[in-house]
Every structure is written in structure tokens, then in C-alpha cells.
Amino acid sequence: MHAAVLVLALLRVLGVGTSTFDHHVHDRDVAVSGAEPLLCTRCHAVKAGLLVGRPDHAACFGTCHGAAPGKTHPIKPAPEQLRLCTACHTEASLLAPRSKAVGVVFPPYTPADFSLAAGHKMHREVTCTACHPTRAAAPHKRCAGCHDGGPAHGPAMTACVGCHTPGSGKPEPPRLIEPVNTITAAFSHPKHTARGGAAADCVTCHASVRDTDDFHLPRPVATACSGCHDITQSCTKCHPQPPTGKFEVERRMPRFTHATHLTGDATCAQCHSLSKSGELIVAGHAACAPCHAPDFGARKPKICGACHNASEPWRPLVADRMPPDTTELGVTLDHRKHPTPCESCHSLTTRTTQLRPPRGHRACTGAACHAVSGGAAPQLGACESCHQVGLAAKRTAQRLAAPWSVRALFDHAPHRRAADGTPLACTACHTDLGGASIDALATPAKATCAPCHDGTTAFKLTGTTCTRCHLGGRP
């Protein structure tokens, strides 16, 4: 007994006898010996298409490895047989008396010796539940119904190598590659299949799986959900947690602009609606979905960053990219048709613009003015009647480039009062408001500046300091 223990210890040092039977090493040894290759069914008995038990001593001894060892315990195999025994038996089971023997310990086969070449594409005509039943079934039992050796059913169950290909490579065995999944915590297959109809058919959502035989199985995209769910709203209902591992996101794309969207036959009303008071309602996702539906359903959407702080659906997507200070549009307006005090419209001063009308339609609504329906023409919903893309920027550029323009330096704030401190009306300088449209509004004449710029109240108009007011477009 002590001799057997020493032999086992020596084999352990040499890396032998660790209960790790390897099919490929065994096949190599058979080939090197010059013997004929062994069929899988030589060791693995198959009955009615199903594996029957596991290999026993009859598979190893007799024709291949000589006489089987005795059945007495402790077993005293010859040294040349000890390596065979410890491929399937632990040392403890070999050396212990029968009353304490732990029996046969089969190899864990890890890493896996074989992979399964059973692609979805080659089985696309088979119903999903034939291989993925609601209740677990023996692996071969799922295949035996088709693989009967018939010409139209692929290899027979006894032709093992037709489906089981050698799994080689270290340290990872053949395995399914897990794709990024961000809905694990929220999605439930039973809740979806219980609805019946199309929801009960796997390919309603997993259509792309049927077109690949790769180990990387594509997951459904959000567009597969759009038939039942509004995928433009409440992303965190399905995506409450970030995925494990690395997740690359697309950000940020340029800020949203009207100029890139108001092209062709596009109209303002396609995205914006008006409230009862006539104020513009900010467009939501519904306005974007008709054109950007593929991006809403993409794993890495690109358009979210045009308005939001991120694009990951499990994060609070705050709309933090507000419109620019200067308008992209521009209003066409005839002062002759709006004989109201200037201050009723020109009441807002921003970081970049002085005395502009307030945002929205507040300056346009009221008694005898424009309304959502009725009132003076045009109605507020006819956006293009007043608004034009790029008009404000074009108008500003023209005024800055005008000969001896004062627009770059002039400040309305200190000019709101006369020399004696009394409020100064806009029409004191803008004398042509009653007969000009906003597009033809002329720069006030120099004579309107003379009462204050007399050399006492303010610097004189004459002299060599013209550039104190005039910078743009000098001839």
C-alpha cells in the first residue's frame, strides 16, 4: 500500500492522475500509436438517439488497455495502469477500502473538449421551442426528433462529429459570447409570451438570431419593441441599470439647429404646436421619431447628445443644451402695421442683444392682435408667415457692414434719457418707424445725435474721433 501511495505522489508531481481526461490528448495518443481513430460511439453508447450512461471499464480495457484491474480494495494497479485509473478516479477512491470508497469521479471536462456547431441560421426553419422548450430537456432529446439520419435532417445522432467540433485553445473553451444587455433587471420573457399572438413567437423579437451561425448571438434592438411600446419615452423603465463591462457611447454631436431641419418641405408645425395662449410648446421626442426612428432603436444612439447631456438610456437624460442666445430665424415685420408703443414689443435685453422682443408670442397676442385662431392675419400657427431661417443673422451682418455703421459700438442704455434726464422716446431717434418695415429700418440720422453730442453733455460730433462710434464698413 505504501508503494502505491509513493507512485501516486510521484505521478502527481509529474502532472499525472489529476482526473482530467482529455479527449484530444487521447485522440493524439491513438494516432501516434498507429491505431485506427476511435469513433465516439466506441466509448459513448447511444440508444434511440440518446446517450446511455457513461463510459465504463469495458470502454477502456480489453482491446485497448489490456485486462481491467481487479475489484478488490484497495486497488493495486500496475504503475503503467495507474495513469489510466487516475484519469477518472480520485486517488482517495483508489486507495480507500471498499467500505470507504467514494466511487467514480468523472472528469469535469473543463475547459470543454468539444463545441456544439448548431447554428441558428442552419436551423431557421425549426421552431424556437423545439430546441428551447419551456421546461429543461436532455440535450440530445431536443435533437433526436430531426436527426434520424434522413437526407433532409442533417447528420444522424450517432455521427457525433457532425455537430460536436473540437474545442481547442487556452484558457477559454468554446462558449456563447454574451452581448451587452441593459434590460436584464427589468425584462421578463413570461410577461411577454403570456400576451399571445406575435409576442409569443420568439422571432418577433429575435428575428436577427435566425440569420447567424456565429457564437455571438445578436440581441433584439429597441425597434423590435416599438410595435407595443413607445420607445421614445421613459427609457429607464426598461433600462434601469448600466450593463456590466465596457459600454461605449456616442457623444456629443453638434447642437440641434433649425437650419439643418427646415429643409425641403419641412414646416414648423411638424414639430411644434401652440398652447391655448399662443405660446410655442417645446417639441418632444415624438417630433423626432418619424425621421430618427432607427437611432431611437439603436444600441448606440447618436442624436441624443444634440439636446441631452448623454445618450445612455439608464441615465437621467437632461435636456441641457439650450438654444443659443441669438435666434436662428428672424421675423419679418412692418412697423406701419403695428402702431403700438415701442416698449410693448422691445422689452428684453439679453447677453448679446438689446431691446429685442420677448421670447415666444407674448408680444404678438392681445386685443386686436394675432391669436391661435381668429384675430388679425396671419394666425400664430402660420409660422412661416413671419419667421425665416437665417434672417436675423443676415440682417445683422448687413447692418454691421453698412458704411460707417455704428451698430458694433452703440449702446441703447445711456441713450434712453435726454440731456435733462427726461425719458427719451424711441421715435426721437428712429424717426422713420411709421413708414418702414423692419427690413428697411434706416439708421437714425446724424442730426438726431446733435442735441446731446454738443461737446458739453457728450463729446462733439465734429473732430477726428469718428471711430468712437463708427467702425463697420468704412468706405
ChimeraX attribute file (.defattr): number of C-alpha atoms within 10 A of each C-alpha:
attribute: neighborCount
match mode: 1-to-1
recipient: residues
	/A:1	10
	/A:2	8
	/A:3	9
	/A:4	18
	/A:5	12
	/A:6	11
	/A:7	15
	/A:8	20
	/A:9	15
	/A:10	13
	/A:11	17
	/A:12	15
	/A:13	10
	/A:14	9
	/A:15	9
	/A:16	17
	/A:17	23
	/A:18	17
	/A:19	20
	/A:20	17
	/A:21	19
	/A:22	16
	/A:23	15
	/A:24	14
	/A:25	10
	/A:26	12
	/A:27	14
	/A:28	12
	/A:29	12
	/A:30	15
	/A:31	13
	/A:32	9
	/A:33	9
	/A:34	8
	/A:35	10
	/A:36	9
	/A:37	10
	/A:38	12
	/A:39	12
	/A:40	14
	/A:41	14
	/A:42	12
	/A:43	15
	/A:44	17
	/A:45	16
	/A:46	15
	/A:47	10
	/A:48	11
	/A:49	17
	/A:50	18
	/A:51	17
	/A:52	11
	/A:53	9
	/A:54	10
	/A:55	14
	/A:56	12
	/A:57	13
	/A:58	14
	/A:59	16
	/A:60	17
	/A:61	14
	/A:62	11
	/A:63	9
	/A:64	11
	/A:65	14
	/A:66	10
	/A:67	13
	/A:68	13
	/A:69	15
	/A:70	10
	/A:71	9
	/A:72	9
	/A:73	15
	/A:74	18
	/A:75	19
	/A:76	17
	/A:77	16
	/A:78	11
	/A:79	12
	/A:80	9
	/A:81	15
	/A:82	22
	/A:83	19
	/A:84	18
	/A:85	21
	/A:86	26
	/A:87	19
	/A:88	20
	/A:89	22
	/A:90	20
	/A:91	20
	/A:92	14
	/A:93	19
	/A:94	22
	/A:95	19
	/A:96	15
	/A:97	14
	/A:98	15
	/A:99	7
	/A:100	12
	/A:101	15
	/A:102	15
	/A:103	14
	/A:104	14
	/A:105	13
	/A:106	16
	/A:107	16
	/A:108	11
	/A:109	14
	/A:110	12
	/A:111	16
	/A:112	17
	/A:113	18
	/A:114	18
	/A:115	16
	/A:116	16
	/A:117	16
	/A:118	14
	/A:119	17
	/A:120	19
	/A:121	15
	/A:122	14
	/A:123	14
	/A:124	15
	/A:125	9
	/A:126	13
	/A:127	13
	/A:128	16
	/A:129	12
	/A:130	12
	/A:131	16
	/A:132	11
	/A:133	11
	/A:134	9
	/A:135	6
	/A:136	9
	/A:137	11
	/A:138	9
	/A:139	11
	/A:140	14
	/A:141	14
	/A:142	17
	/A:143	17
	/A:144	15
	/A:145	12
	/A:146	17
	/A:147	19
	/A:148	17
	/A:149	14
	/A:150	10
	/A:151	9
	/A:152	9
	/A:153	12
	/A:154	15
	/A:155	17
	/A:156	18
	/A:157	23
	/A:158	21
	/A:159	15
	/A:160	14
	/A:161	16
	/A:162	14
	/A:163	17
	/A:164	14
	/A:165	14
	/A:166	17
	/A:167	17
	/A:168	15
	/A:169	11
	/A:170	8
	/A:171	7
	/A:172	11
	/A:173	17
	/A:174	18
	/A:175	12
	/A:176	10
	/A:177	11
	/A:178	11
	/A:179	11
	/A:180	16
	/A:181	16
	/A:182	20
	/A:183	17
	/A:184	14
	/A:185	12
	/A:186	12
	/A:187	13
	/A:188	10
	/A:189	10
	/A:190	10
	/A:191	11
	/A:192	14
	/A:193	14
	/A:194	10
	/A:195	10
	/A:196	10
	/A:197	9
	/A:198	12
	/A:199	18
	/A:200	16
	/A:201	16
	/A:202	16
	/A:203	17
	/A:204	15
	/A:205	18
	/A:206	17
	/A:207	15
	/A:208	16
	/A:209	20
	/A:210	19
	/A:211	16
	/A:212	15
	/A:213	15
	/A:214	15
	/A:215	16
	/A:216	13
	/A:217	19
	/A:218	18
	/A:219	16
	/A:220	19
	/A:221	16
	/A:222	20
	/A:223	17
	/A:224	16
	/A:225	15
	/A:226	14
	/A:227	11
	/A:228	8
	/A:229	11
	/A:230	14
	/A:231	20
	/A:232	16
	/A:233	12
	/A:234	12
	/A:235	16
	/A:236	16
	/A:237	13
	/A:238	16
	/A:239	20
	/A:240	16
	/A:241	17
	/A:242	18
	/A:243	15
	/A:244	9
	/A:245	7
	/A:246	8
	/A:247	13
	/A:248	9
	/A:249	13
	/A:250	15
	/A:251	18
	/A:252	16
	/A:253	12
	/A:254	11
	/A:255	16
	/A:256	17
	/A:257	12
	/A:258	15
	/A:259	12
	/A:260	8
	/A:261	12
	/A:262	13
	/A:263	10
	/A:264	6
	/A:265	6
	/A:266	10
	/A:267	14
	/A:268	15
	/A:269	14
	/A:270	10
	/A:271	15
	/A:272	16
	/A:273	15
	/A:274	15
	/A:275	10
	/A:276	10
	/A:277	12
	/A:278	20
	/A:279	17
	/A:280	16
	/A:281	12
	/A:282	10
	/A:283	13
	/A:284	12
	/A:285	13
	/A:286	15
	/A:287	14
	/A:288	16
	/A:289	16
	/A:290	9
	/A:291	10
	/A:292	15
	/A:293	16
	/A:294	14
	/A:295	17
	/A:296	23
	/A:297	19
	/A:298	13
	/A:299	22
	/A:300	17
	/A:301	19
	/A:302	18
	/A:303	21
	/A:304	23
	/A:305	23
	/A:306	20
	/A:307	20
	/A:308	18
	/A:309	17
	/A:310	22
	/A:311	23
	/A:312	23
	/A:313	21
	/A:314	18
	/A:315	15
	/A:316	14
	/A:317	17
	/A:318	12
	/A:319	13
	/A:320	12
	/A:321	14
	/A:322	11
	/A:323	13
	/A:324	10
	/A:325	10
	/A:326	13
	/A:327	15
	/A:328	17
	/A:329	17
	/A:330	17
	/A:331	18
	/A:332	16
	/A:333	15
	/A:334	17
	/A:335	18
	/A:336	14
	/A:337	11
	/A:338	15
	/A:339	10
	/A:340	10
	/A:341	11
	/A:342	16
	/A:343	14
	/A:344	12
	/A:345	16
	/A:346	14
	/A:347	13
	/A:348	13
	/A:349	12
	/A:350	11
	/A:351	7
	/A:352	7
	/A:353	10
	/A:354	14
	/A:355	15
	/A:356	13
	/A:357	18
	/A:358	16
	/A:359	11
	/A:360	11
	/A:361	17
	/A:362	14
	/A:363	16
	/A:364	18
	/A:365	17
	/A:366	12
	/A:367	9
	/A:368	10
	/A:369	16
	/A:370	20
	/A:371	22
	/A:372	17
	/A:373	13
	/A:374	12
	/A:375	15
	/A:376	13
	/A:377	12
	/A:378	17
	/A:379	16
	/A:380	24
	/A:381	18
	/A:382	14
	/A:383	15
	/A:384	15
	/A:385	14
	/A:386	13
	/A:387	17
	/A:388	16
	/A:389	18
	/A:390	15
	/A:391	17
	/A:392	19
	/A:393	14
	/A:394	12
	/A:395	15
	/A:396	12
	/A:397	11
	/A:398	13
	/A:399	18
	/A:400	16
	/A:401	17
	/A:402	17
	/A:403	14
	/A:404	17
	/A:405	19
	/A:406	20
	/A:407	17
	/A:408	13
	/A:409	13
	/A:410	13
	/A:411	12
	/A:412	11
	/A:413	9
	/A:414	8
	/A:415	16
	/A:416	13
	/A:417	13
	/A:418	15
	/A:419	13
	/A:420	9
	/A:421	8
	/A:422	9
	/A:423	11
	/A:424	14
	/A:425	15
	/A:426	15
	/A:427	13
	/A:428	12
	/A:429	17
	/A:430	15
	/A:431	16
	/A:432	17
	/A:433	20
	/A:434	14
	/A:435	13
	/A:436	16
	/A:437	17
	/A:438	15
	/A:439	14
	/A:440	12
	/A:441	15
	/A:442	14
	/A:443	15
	/A:444	14
	/A:445	11
	/A:446	9
	/A:447	10
	/A:448	13
	/A:449	16
	/A:450	14
	/A:451	12
	/A:452	17
	/A:453	16
	/A:454	13
	/A:455	12
	/A:456	8
	/A:457	12
	/A:458	13
	/A:459	14
	/A:460	16
	/A:461	18
	/A:462	10
	/A:463	7
	/A:464	8
	/A:465	11
	/A:466	12
	/A:467	12
	/A:468	12
	/A:469	16
	/A:470	17
	/A:471	18
	/A:472	18
	/A:473	14
	/A:474	11
	/A:475	6
